[in-house]
């Protein structure tokens, strides 16, 4: 992954981890946000939510960089890797409706329409294989959580 985050120390970076914490691997995004929050870094705010809702917009407009983190279902024969997507300025939804709970794309469109703001935003997706009730992560997802934290440190989103 060669994504470069432009990090200005005078602004707060926002990590929004989301997913269903009651369904094992689906809570990985929330878990990453909680781990980041525990580190108490000065340049980052982390929130853990079950769904992306318009109430997050007020936090998003205050951030220099916004990073959404959740999971994707890893099917047989797929390569297990974290996926990083960068939202470009002036992105548009492919459909005409904004629905919630929605995707980062929907929420960013809401922020743009409401606040006329387009934050520098990224979407990190963690592979998930276990979608059953419980709070234990599969070995694959646990490794991907650690890889995500390492990646954010490497990109200097998380500083010590």
C-alpha positions, 0 to 999 in steps of 0.5 A: 500500500502506497497511500500517502496521508498529508498530516498537519500537526495543527489539525486533528485527524479523525478515525471512525471505526464502525461495524457490529461488535456483537458479530465477531470479525464485523466489529474489527473497525470499532476495535481499531478505533478503541485501540487508537483511543487508548493510546491517547495521541494528541493529534487524533480523535477516534470514535467507535460506532455501529453505523455511520449517521449524520450526527458524525458530520460535526466531527468530520468538518473539524478534522484535517483527515478522516479515516473510516475503518470497517470490514469486508467479507473475505470469500474463498480464493480472495487475497487477505489484505487491508484495502485503503481507498482515498476519496477524491474531492468532488466525488459524487454518489452513483445513486441519487439518494443518501441513505443511513446507515450508509457508506462513507461515501454517503456520509461525505456527500451529506457533509458536502451538501450540509457544510460545503466541506470536503475533508481529505478522507480515506476508507480502510477495510479489514478482511473478515471471515467470522460473522457469527455472534461473539466478540472473538476475532478470527486469526486472520482478522486479528492479524489485519487489525494489527496490520492496520494499526502498524499502517497508521503508525507508518503513515504517521496518522498515529504518533507517539 
